Amino acid sequence: FNGNADINQAVTFQNTGALALGNGADTLTFSGGLTSTSAATTINGTVQSEGGAITLGNVTLGGATAISTNVNAPAGAALSIGGVTGGANTLTLNAGTGGALSTGAIDNVTTLTVTDSGSTSVNGAVTTTPTITITDTTGNVTFGAAVTSTTVTLTNLGGTATFLGALTATTLNTAAQPYGVVLNGGTITNAATFSNTGGLTVNGATTFTGGLTSTAGTTNVGANITTTNTAISLGAVNVTGSATIDAGTGAAADITIASVSSGNGSNLTLDAGNDAGAALSITGAVSGVGTLTVTDSGTTTFAGPVTAGTVAITDSTTSVTF
């Protein structure tokens, strides 16, 4: 199909050969929806429906591509893609405010943008995709495998953004919205500030090379958090599994925490810089922790009450204050 097209009924392509939709700036509207799961589908332009579901198998992008189900139907409909081979092109997806959006693996898409969905699930790895932007989704966003990107931006989510595989990104941007973020390992290169108020959960060892700030919501710590000689600033911390929070070495490796609690008696180890200028400070209460260990700091300050099975101060260069 080359050129604009408007087909008023639902269309199912049953052919098993190639299917090409669009030739650049074309807009193809399948008002009642579109199904093409047997053919090798190439899209170059805009494919859309007016509230009908779109179900595609594996898709190759022949140029800048937009796929949506919400034209003249704000609630949209389900949008499902088996997998995407990007060919270094952009991809914009929109399932409306209520449509479930799901894809398989995504590779070599220069910019992946989800402008709206009821929920979003990416069930395969995302590779060679420099920019990932989730603009708006009513429910949860789930990346089911490893994600590799330069910049990941999470704006207006109605639920939780969960990365089940390692997230490797230069920059991770969040917004002051009531969603949560769950990480299961990976590396964020630039300083990361979690502005979302629904909290941060770290279930796999994660490195924030340039530093970490998570004060807008509770930080649930079930695995190691590491920075590279850069500061860590956390609000309320809930320890869900034995973990270490390690800021590296040097005077800039400060750790500041508002409070620490654990509902299951997990152990927590804190390691600030070994320079006299590196400060470790917990400004509120510590409660419910099994063993609280400080392995390194310039100064250590507990400003609130401390209730733990064991408190061990291995090394603090200058002073320890309770």
BELCORJO-V927161 format. One record per backbone hydrogen bond with DSSP energy under -0.5 kcal/mol. CO is the residue of the C=O (numbers start at 1). NH is the residue of the N-H. E is the energy in kcal/mol with one decimal. If there is no record, write none. Layout:
# BELCORJO-V927161
co-><CO	CO>
nh-><NH	NH>
e-><E	E>
This chain:
# BELCORJO-V927161
co-><1	5	6	7	11	12	13	17	19	19	20	21	23	26	27	27	28	28	29	29	30	31	31	33	34	35	36	39	40	41	42	43	43	44	45	46	47	48	49	49	53	54	55	56	57	57	58	59	60	60	64	65	66	67	68	69	70	73	74	75	75	78	79	80	81	83	84	84	85	86	89	90	91	92	93	93	94	95	99	99	100	100	101	102	103	104	105	106	107	108	108	108	110	111	111	112	113	113	114	114	116	117	118	119	120	121	121	122	124	125	125	126	127	130	130	131	132	133	133	134	135	137	139	139	140	141	142	142	143	143	145	146	147	148	149	150	150	151	152	153	153	155	156	159	160	160	161	162	162	163	165	166	166	167	167	168	169	170	171	173	175	177	177	177	179	180	181	182	183	183	185	186	187	187	188	188	189	192	193	194	196	199	200	201	201	202	202	204	205	206	206	207	207	208	209	211	212	213	214	218	218	219	219	220	220	221	221	224	225	226	227	231	232	233	234	235	235	236	237	237	238	238	243	244	244	245	246	247	250	252	253	254	255	256	257	258	259	260	261	266	267	268	269	270	270	271	275	277	278	278	279	279	280	281	281	282	282	284	285	286	287	288	289	290	290	291	291	292	293	293	294	294	296	297	298	298	299	300	301	301	305	305	307	310	312	312	319	321>
nh-><22	29	8	31	35	14	38	40	21	42	22	44	25	46	5	29	30	48	7	31	33	50	52	11	55	13	57	41	19	60	21	62	63	24	66	28	68	30	51	71	34	80	36	82	82	83	41	85	43	62	45	92	47	94	49	51	73	76	97	98	99	54	102	56	104	59	86	107	61	89	110	65	113	67	115	116	69	99	118	119	79	102	121	81	123	124	84	127	86	88	89	110	131	91	113	133	93	115	135	136	95	138	139	101	142	103	123	144	145	106	127	148	108	150	151	112	153	114	135	155	156	158	158	159	120	162	122	144	164	165	165	126	168	129	170	170	171	132	173	134	155	157	137	180	141	162	182	143	164	184	184	147	168	169	187	149	189	190	152	154	177	179	197	198	198	161	201	163	203	204	167	207	169	189	209	210	210	213	195	216	199	181	220	183	203	222	223	185	186	208	226	188	209	211	228	192	233	194	235	200	220	221	238	202	222	240	241	206	246	208	229	212	256	214	258	258	259	219	239	261	221	240	269	225	246	271	227	230	253	254	273	232	281	234	283	284	237	287	239	290	243	293	245	295	296	247	278	279	298	299	255	281	301	257	283	303	304	304	260	307	262	265	309	309	310	268	293	312	270	295	314	315	272	317	318	319	280	321	282	303	286	307	289	292	294	314	300	302>
e-><-2.7	-2.9	-0.5	-2.3	-2.3	-0.7	-0.6	-1.0	-0.5	-3.0	-0.6	-2.5	-0.6	-2.8	-2.0	-0.6	-0.6	-2.5	-3.3	-0.7	-1.9	-1.1	-0.5	-2.0	-3.0	-3.0	-2.4	-0.9	-2.4	-2.7	-3.1	-3.0	-0.8	-2.1	-2.1	-3.1	-1.9	-3.2	-0.6	-1.9	-2.0	-2.8	-2.7	-1.1	-1.3	-0.8	-1.4	-2.7	-2.2	-0.6	-0.5	-2.1	-2.7	-1.9	-1.4	-1.2	-1.6	-2.2	-2.3	-2.1	-0.8	-2.3	-2.6	-3.0	-0.8	-3.0	-0.6	-2.1	-2.5	-0.6	-1.4	-2.2	-2.6	-2.7	-2.2	-0.7	-2.0	-1.2	-3.4	-1.0	-2.6	-0.5	-2.5	-2.3	-3.2	-0.6	-2.9	-2.5	-3.4	-2.4	-0.7	-0.6	-1.5	-2.8	-0.6	-2.9	-2.9	-0.6	-2.7	-1.0	-2.7	-3.1	-1.5	-2.9	-2.8	-2.3	-0.7	-3.7	-0.5	-2.3	-0.6	-2.7	-1.7	-1.0	-3.0	-3.1	-2.8	-2.7	-0.7	-2.6	-1.7	-1.9	-0.7	-1.3	-2.6	-3.0	-3.1	-0.6	-2.9	-0.6	-0.7	-2.5	-3.0	-1.1	-0.7	-0.8	-2.6	-2.7	-3.3	-2.8	-0.5	-0.7	-2.0	-1.3	-2.4	-0.7	-2.9	-3.0	-0.7	-0.7	-0.6	-2.6	-0.6	-0.6	-1.6	-2.6	-2.1	-3.2	-2.5	-2.5	-2.6	-1.6	-2.0	-0.7	-1.6	-2.9	-2.8	-2.6	-3.2	-0.7	-2.3	-2.5	-2.3	-0.5	-1.8	-0.5	-1.1	-2.5	-1.0	-0.8	-0.6	-1.9	-3.2	-3.1	-0.6	-2.7	-0.5	-0.7	-1.4	-0.5	-2.1	-2.9	-0.7	-1.6	-1.3	-2.4	-2.8	-2.9	-2.5	-1.8	-0.6	-0.6	-2.6	-2.9	-0.7	-2.3	-1.3	-2.3	-2.9	-3.2	-0.9	-2.0	-2.6	-2.9	-1.3	-1.1	-1.1	-2.9	-0.6	-2.2	-2.7	-0.7	-2.3	-2.5	-0.6	-2.6	-2.4	-0.7	-1.4	-1.8	-2.0	-2.5	-2.7	-3.2	-2.3	-1.1	-2.5	-2.1	-3.1	-2.0	-1.8	-2.5	-2.9	-2.3	-0.8	-2.8	-1.8	-0.5	-2.5	-1.7	-2.5	-0.5	-2.5	-2.7	-0.6	-2.7	-0.6	-0.9	-2.5	-2.8	-0.9	-0.5	-2.0	-0.6	-1.8	-2.4	-0.6	-2.8	-3.2	-0.6	-3.1	-1.0	-2.6	-3.2	-3.8	-1.0	-2.9	-2.8	-2.6	-0.6	-2.8	-0.5	-0.8	-3.0	-3.0	-0.8	-2.4	-3.3>
